[in-house]
């Protein structure tokens, strides 16, 4: 993977993105940012791991070539793009059947994943974060007699109301119930589409993800229509992307098979011969490499060990 040991997973949401990593023992979200900024995400990953990061797996519902181009222009030398539903499938595993409502900013997507495969997918385009923001901005203009309300302002107010009963905007109190009344019927209509999928496929799990999963009334309406509260997993796409990244690390580390093993032995022998010339800092780096090399990513360790040998010989 560009010669290094780290490959990260990215959830490339339109207005919010997440960075995740899996090492086989755990899968964790490292950072979350407003908008999709691959350069900032790469910097977050490098600060976390304290080493260069050149490879990523990006999960998104569309815009694949645009995302790849943006990632490659921001310091990543390798970027694989996978559909969001594939990332969700990886995160949930191969067992059972799951119904997922991805209530994102550009579209509300519902899909059924059965044994790791996509069984059915439905898009409800007008029930999504972007549509809610536009409608809420227009409502604020009309309700409070203002000549202009930026959609970004409406989005910010929407996010604040997710955790509070009201917020102060331009010296006015805007209440959560105002926003909820506005989106109640579109959400209820979408929830009935979700319920149709539930009746047809009879899933063992129902999951909500995406930015809309943070809206309390969206989860409440889904629970009322379905008769059971859905699981809210905001990070499921990022976690799935990180699992795909882990698969790539492991696969590529095994590509050269025996040759890689031989090269590692040669490098270890070479470093042992140079051991008396190692500084304390170089020895620490060497021992860390050996620990990291145990079954994780031999290709990345080879690149780092070769660099260390060059550094010692040129000193």
VEXSEDREN-180241 format. One record per residue (C-alpha): z, y, x. Coordinates in Angstrom, 1 decimal. Each point is the difference from the previous one (the first is absolute). Layout:
<atoms>
+--------+--------+--------+
:     zz :     yy :     xx :
+--------+--------+--------+
:      Z :      Y :      X :
...
+--------+--------+--------+
</atoms>
This chain:
<atoms>
+--------+--------+--------+
:     zz :     yy :     xx :
+--------+--------+--------+
:    0.0 :    0.0 :    0.0 :
:   -1.2 :    2.7 :    2.3 :
:    2.0 :   -1.7 :    2.7 :
:    3.4 :    0.8 :   -1.5 :
:    2.6 :   -1.9 :   -2.0 :
:    0.4 :    2.3 :   -3.0 :
:   -2.1 :    0.0 :   -3.1 :
:    1.4 :    1.9 :   -3.0 :
:   -0.7 :   -0.1 :   -3.8 :
:   -0.8 :    3.2 :   -1.9 :
:    0.1 :    0.7 :   -3.7 :
:   -2.6 :    2.7 :   -0.3 :
:    1.0 :    1.7 :   -3.2 :
:   -1.8 :    3.3 :   -1.0 :
:    3.1 :    2.1 :   -0.1 :
:    2.5 :   -2.3 :    1.7 :
:   -0.4 :   -2.6 :    2.8 :
:    2.3 :   -2.5 :    1.6 :
:    0.2 :   -1.7 :    3.4 :
:    1.3 :   -3.5 :    0.3 :
:    0.5 :   -2.7 :    2.6 :
:    0.7 :   -3.7 :   -0.1 :
:    1.3 :   -2.1 :    3.0 :
:    0.3 :   -3.3 :   -1.8 :
:    3.7 :    0.4 :   -0.6 :
:   -0.1 :    3.0 :   -2.2 :
:   -2.5 :    2.4 :   -1.6 :
:    1.1 :    3.6 :   -0.2 :
:   -1.4 :    3.5 :   -0.8 :
:    0.4 :    2.2 :    3.0 :
:   -1.2 :    3.4 :   -1.4 :
:   -1.4 :    1.7 :   -3.1 :
:   -2.1 :    3.1 :    0.0 :
:   -1.5 :    2.4 :   -2.5 :
:   -3.8 :   -0.7 :   -0.2 :
:   -1.9 :   -2.4 :    2.3 :
:    0.1 :    1.3 :    3.6 :
:   -0.8 :   -2.9 :    2.3 :
:    0.7 :    2.2 :    3.1 :
:    3.6 :    0.7 :   -1.2 :
:    0.5 :   -3.6 :   -1.0 :
:   -1.2 :   -1.2 :    3.5 :
:    2.4 :    2.5 :    1.6 :
:    2.9 :   -1.3 :   -2.2 :
:   -0.8 :   -3.6 :    1.1 :
:   -0.2 :    1.0 :    3.7 :
:    3.3 :    1.8 :   -0.3 :
:    1.6 :   -3.0 :   -1.7 :
:   -1.3 :   -2.6 :    2.5 :
:   -0.1 :    2.2 :    3.1 :
:   -3.4 :   -1.2 :    1.0 :
:   -3.7 :    0.8 :   -0.9 :
:   -1.2 :   -1.3 :   -3.3 :
:   -3.8 :   -0.5 :   -0.4 :
:   -0.4 :   -2.5 :   -2.9 :
:    0.8 :    0.2 :   -3.7 :
:   -0.7 :   -1.6 :   -3.3 :
:   -0.6 :    2.5 :   -2.8 :
:    0.5 :   -1.0 :   -3.7 :
:   -1.6 :    2.1 :   -2.7 :
:   -1.7 :   -0.4 :   -3.3 :
:   -3.2 :    1.7 :    1.1 :
:   -1.7 :    2.4 :    2.5 :
:   -0.2 :   -2.7 :    2.7 :
:   -2.5 :    1.6 :    2.3 :
:    1.6 :    3.4 :   -0.2 :
:    3.4 :   -1.5 :    0.8 :
:   -1.4 :   -1.9 :    3.0 :
:   -1.8 :    3.0 :    1.3 :
:    3.2 :    2.1 :   -0.3 :
:    2.2 :   -2.6 :    1.7 :
:   -2.5 :   -0.4 :    2.9 :
:   -0.2 :    3.7 :    0.5 :
:    3.8 :    0.3 :    0.3 :
:    0.7 :   -2.2 :    3.0 :
:   -0.2 :   -3.5 :   -1.5 :
:   -2.7 :   -2.0 :    1.8 :
:    0.1 :   -2.8 :   -2.6 :
:    0.5 :    0.3 :   -3.8 :
:   -0.4 :   -2.7 :   -2.6 :
:   -0.2 :    1.1 :   -3.6 :
:    1.2 :   -2.4 :   -2.7 :
:    0.2 :    0.5 :   -3.8 :
:    3.4 :    1.0 :   -1.4 :
:    0.2 :   -3.2 :   -2.2 :
:   -0.5 :   -2.1 :    3.1 :
:    2.9 :    1.7 :    1.7 :
:    2.1 :   -0.6 :   -3.1 :
:   -1.0 :   -3.6 :    0.0 :
:    1.1 :   -0.4 :    3.6 :
:    3.3 :    1.6 :   -0.7 :
:    0.7 :   -2.2 :   -3.0 :
:   -1.1 :   -3.2 :    1.6 :
:   -2.1 :   -2.9 :   -1.2 :
:    2.4 :   -1.4 :   -2.7 :
:   -0.1 :    0.8 :   -3.6 :
:   -1.9 :    2.6 :   -2.1 :
:    0.8 :    3.7 :    0.0 :
:   -1.1 :    2.9 :   -2.2 :
:   -0.1 :    3.3 :    1.9 :
:   -0.4 :    3.5 :   -1.4 :
:   -1.0 :    2.3 :    2.9 :
:    0.6 :    3.4 :   -1.5 :
:   -1.6 :    2.1 :    2.7 :
:   -1.3 :    3.5 :    0.2 :
:   -3.7 :   -0.5 :   -0.6 :
:    0.1 :   -3.0 :   -2.4 :
:    2.4 :   -2.4 :   -1.8 :
:   -1.0 :   -3.5 :    1.2 :
:    1.3 :   -3.2 :   -1.5 :
:   -0.7 :   -3.3 :    1.5 :
:    1.1 :   -3.6 :   -0.2 :
:    0.6 :   -1.9 :    3.2 :
:    0.1 :   -3.8 :   -0.3 :
:    0.8 :   -2.1 :    3.0 :
:   -1.1 :    2.8 :    2.4 :
:   -3.3 :    0.6 :   -1.9 :
:   -1.1 :    2.8 :   -2.3 :
:   -0.3 :   -1.4 :   -3.5 :
:   -0.7 :    3.2 :   -2.0 :
:   -0.1 :    3.7 :    0.6 :
:    0.0 :    2.9 :   -2.4 :
:   -0.3 :    3.8 :    0.8 :
:    1.5 :    2.6 :   -2.4 :
:   -1.4 :    3.1 :    1.7 :
:    1.6 :    2.7 :   -2.2 :
:    3.5 :   -1.4 :    0.4 :
:    0.8 :    0.9 :    3.5 :
:    1.9 :    2.6 :    2.1 :
:   -3.0 :    2.3 :    0.4 :
:   -0.6 :    0.1 :   -3.8 :
:    3.7 :    0.7 :   -0.6 :
:    0.0 :    2.8 :    2.5 :
:   -3.0 :    1.7 :   -1.6 :
:    1.4 :   -0.3 :   -3.5 :
:    3.4 :    1.2 :    1.2 :
:   -1.5 :    3.0 :    1.8 :
:   -1.8 :    1.0 :   -3.2 :
:    3.1 :   -0.4 :   -2.0 :
:    2.0 :    2.2 :    2.3 :
:   -2.7 :    2.7 :   -0.2 :
:   -0.1 :   -0.1 :   -3.8 :
:    3.8 :   -0.4 :   -0.6 :
:    1.1 :    2.7 :    2.2 :
:   -2.9 :    2.4 :   -0.4 :
:   -1.0 :   -0.1 :    3.7 :
:   -3.5 :    0.8 :    1.1 :
:   -0.1 :   -2.7 :    2.7 :
:    1.8 :   -3.1 :    1.0 :
:   -1.0 :   -2.0 :    3.0 :
:   -0.3 :   -3.8 :   -0.5 :
:    2.0 :   -0.4 :    3.2 :
:    2.8 :    2.0 :   -1.6 :
:   -0.1 :   -2.3 :   -3.1 :
:    0.2 :   -3.0 :    2.3 :
:    3.0 :    1.4 :    1.9 :
:    1.8 :    0.7 :   -3.3 :
:   -0.9 :   -3.5 :   -1.3 :
:    1.5 :   -1.6 :    3.1 :
:    3.2 :    2.1 :   -0.3 :
:    0.4 :   -0.9 :   -3.7 :
:   -0.1 :   -3.7 :    0.9 :
:    3.5 :    0.4 :    1.4 :
:    1.4 :    2.9 :   -2.0 :
:    0.1 :    1.0 :   -3.7 :
:   -1.4 :    3.4 :    0.8 :
:   -1.2 :    2.2 :    2.8 :
:   -0.3 :    3.7 :    0.6 :
:   -3.5 :    1.2 :    0.4 :
:   -0.9 :    3.7 :    0.3 :
:    3.5 :    0.9 :   -1.4 :
:   -0.7 :   -2.2 :   -3.0 :
:    1.6 :   -3.3 :   -0.9 :
:   -2.4 :   -2.9 :   -0.5 :
:    1.5 :   -3.1 :   -1.6 :
:   -0.9 :   -3.6 :    0.6 :
:   -0.5 :   -0.6 :   -3.7 :
:   -2.8 :    2.5 :   -0.1 :
:   -2.0 :   -2.0 :    2.5 :
:    1.0 :   -3.3 :   -1.7 :
:   -1.3 :    1.1 :   -3.4 :
:   -3.3 :    0.9 :    1.7 :
:   -0.6 :   -3.4 :    1.5 :
:    1.8 :   -2.2 :   -2.5 :
:   -3.0 :   -1.2 :   -2.1 :
:   -2.4 :   -0.5 :    2.9 :
:    2.6 :   -2.1 :    1.7 :
:    0.7 :   -2.0 :   -3.1 :
:   -3.7 :   -0.7 :   -0.5 :
:   -0.3 :   -1.2 :    3.6 :
:    3.2 :   -2.2 :   -0.4 :
:   -1.8 :   -1.8 :   -2.9 :
:   -2.9 :   -0.8 :    2.3 :
:    2.6 :   -1.4 :    2.4 :
:    1.5 :   -2.0 :   -2.8 :
:   -3.4 :   -1.5 :   -0.9 :
:   -0.3 :   -1.2 :    3.6 :
:    3.6 :   -1.4 :   -0.2 :
:   -0.9 :   -2.0 :   -3.2 :
:   -3.2 :   -1.4 :    1.4 :
:    1.3 :   -1.0 :    3.5 :
:    3.7 :   -0.5 :   -0.5 :
:    1.1 :    1.2 :    3.4 :
:    3.4 :   -1.0 :    1.5 :
:    0.4 :    3.5 :    1.5 :
:   -1.0 :    3.5 :   -1.3 :
:    0.0 :    2.7 :    2.7 :
:   -0.5 :    3.8 :   -0.1 :
:   -1.1 :    1.8 :    3.2 :
:   -1.7 :    3.3 :    1.0 :
:    1.3 :    3.5 :   -0.4 :
:    0.3 :   -0.4 :   -3.8 :
:    2.6 :   -2.6 :    0.4 :
:    2.4 :    2.8 :    1.0 :
:   -0.4 :    1.5 :   -3.5 :
:    3.0 :   -1.3 :   -2.0 :
:   -1.8 :    0.2 :   -3.4 :
:   -2.9 :   -2.1 :    1.3 :
:    2.3 :   -2.9 :    0.9 :
:    1.9 :    0.4 :   -3.3 :
:   -3.1 :   -0.1 :   -2.1 :
:   -1.3 :   -3.0 :    1.9 :
:    3.3 :   -1.8 :   -0.7 :
:    0.0 :    0.9 :   -3.7 :
:   -3.6 :   -1.2 :   -0.6 :
:    0.3 :   -3.2 :    2.2 :
:    3.5 :   -0.9 :   -1.2 :
:    1.1 :   -0.3 :    3.6 :
:    0.6 :    2.5 :    2.8 :
:   -2.6 :   -0.1 :    2.7 :
:    1.0 :   -0.2 :    3.7 :
:   -0.6 :    3.3 :    1.7 :
:   -1.3 :   -0.5 :    3.6 :
:   -1.3 :    3.3 :    1.4 :
:   -0.5 :   -1.5 :    3.5 :
:   -1.8 :   -3.2 :   -1.0 :
:   -3.4 :    1.2 :    1.2 :
:    1.2 :    1.2 :    3.3 :
:    1.9 :   -3.2 :    0.6 :
:   -3.1 :   -2.1 :   -0.8 :
:   -2.1 :    2.0 :    2.4 :
:    2.6 :   -0.6 :    2.8 :
:   -0.1 :   -3.7 :   -0.7 :
:   -3.8 :    0.0 :    0.4 :
:    0.5 :    2.0 :    3.3 :
:    2.4 :   -2.8 :    1.2 :
:   -2.6 :   -2.6 :   -0.8 :
:   -2.5 :    1.8 :    2.1 :
:    2.4 :    0.3 :    2.9 :
:    0.7 :   -3.7 :   -0.1 :
:   -3.6 :   -1.0 :   -0.4 :
:   -1.4 :    2.2 :    2.7 :
:    2.8 :   -1.1 :    2.4 :
:   -1.2 :   -3.6 :   -0.5 :
:   -3.7 :    0.7 :    0.4 :
:   -0.2 :   -0.7 :    3.7 :
:    2.4 :   -2.9 :   -0.3 :
:    0.4 :   -1.8 :    3.3 :
:   -1.6 :    2.8 :    2.0 :
:    2.7 :    2.4 :   -1.2 :
:    2.8 :   -2.5 :    1.0 :
:   -1.5 :   -0.4 :    3.4 :
:   -0.3 :    3.8 :    0.5 :
:    3.6 :    0.5 :   -1.0 :
:    1.2 :   -2.6 :    2.5 :
:   -2.1 :    1.7 :    2.7 :
:    1.5 :    3.4 :   -0.8 :
:    3.5 :   -1.3 :    0.0 :
:   -0.6 :   -1.6 :    3.4 :
:   -1.4 :    3.3 :    1.3 :
:    3.0 :    1.9 :   -1.3 :
:    2.4 :   -2.4 :    1.6 :
:   -1.7 :    0.5 :    3.3 :
:    0.4 :    3.8 :   -0.4 :
:    3.6 :   -0.2 :   -1.3 :
:    1.6 :    1.3 :    3.1 :
:   -2.1 :    3.2 :   -0.4 :
:    1.0 :    0.6 :   -3.6 :
:    2.2 :    3.0 :   -0.9 :
:    2.8 :   -0.5 :   -2.5 :
:   -2.1 :    1.7 :   -2.7 :
:   -3.0 :   -2.3 :    0.8 :
:    2.3 :   -3.1 :   -0.2 :
:    1.3 :    1.1 :   -3.4 :
:   -3.6 :    0.4 :   -1.2 :
:   -0.9 :   -3.4 :    1.4 :
:    2.9 :   -1.8 :   -1.7 :
:   -0.8 :    1.8 :   -3.3 :
:   -3.6 :   -1.2 :    0.3 :
:    1.1 :   -3.6 :    0.5 :
:    2.3 :    0.2 :   -3.1 :
:   -2.8 :    1.6 :   -2.1 :
:   -2.6 :   -2.6 :    1.1 :
:    1.8 :   -3.0 :   -1.6 :
:   -2.5 :   -1.0 :   -2.6 :
:   -0.9 :    3.5 :   -1.2 :
:   -3.1 :    1.5 :    1.7 :
:   -1.0 :   -1.3 :    3.4 :
:   -3.1 :    2.3 :    0.2 :
:    2.1 :    3.1 :   -0.3 :
:    2.5 :   -1.3 :    2.6 :
:   -2.8 :   -0.8 :    2.4 :
:   -1.3 :    3.6 :   -0.1 :
:    3.5 :    1.4 :    0.6 :
:    0.7 :   -2.4 :    2.9 :
:   -3.3 :    0.8 :    1.6 :
:    0.9 :    3.7 :   -0.2 :
:    3.4 :   -0.6 :    1.6 :
:   -1.5 :   -2.0 :    2.9 :
:   -2.5 :    2.8 :    0.6 :
:    2.8 :    2.5 :   -0.1 :
:    2.1 :   -2.0 :    2.6 :
:   -3.0 :   -0.6 :    2.4 :
:   -1.0 :    3.7 :   -0.1 :
:    3.5 :    1.3 :    0.5 :
+--------+--------+--------+
</atoms>
